[in-house]
Amino acid sequence: MKIAQRLITATFAAAVAITAVGCASQNETSKTAGEYVDDAVITTKVKAAFAADPTVKATEINVETYKGDVQLSGFVAEAGDAQKAVQIARGVKGVTSVKNDIRVK
């Protein structure tokens, strides 16, 4: 009985140690699963906001998100369209910054 209890205790301690080490191994260039999901949600919200706006051609603007920073790229007909896209993206909850790489045709 004591052996089984010690084995269970040792297994639990090992699991806690592995979990702690695994969580500590994150660095600035990697994302946790939660951050990945958050970024995917932000990207989807930005694209939905573009689609809801009649002046922005959502199919011509690419959206990428990394840790809340949104990067817009693609081509638009006028410079005002690019600025409108940036303004819309900044209004989305969760966006920390917007990098505008949209080019005018």
Secondary structure, 3 states (H helix, E strand, C coil): CHHHHHHHHHHHHHHHHHHHHHHHCCCCCCCCHHHHHHHHHHHHHHHHHHHHCCCCCHHHEEEEEECCEEEEEEEECCHHHHHHHHHHHHCCCCCCEEEEEEEEC
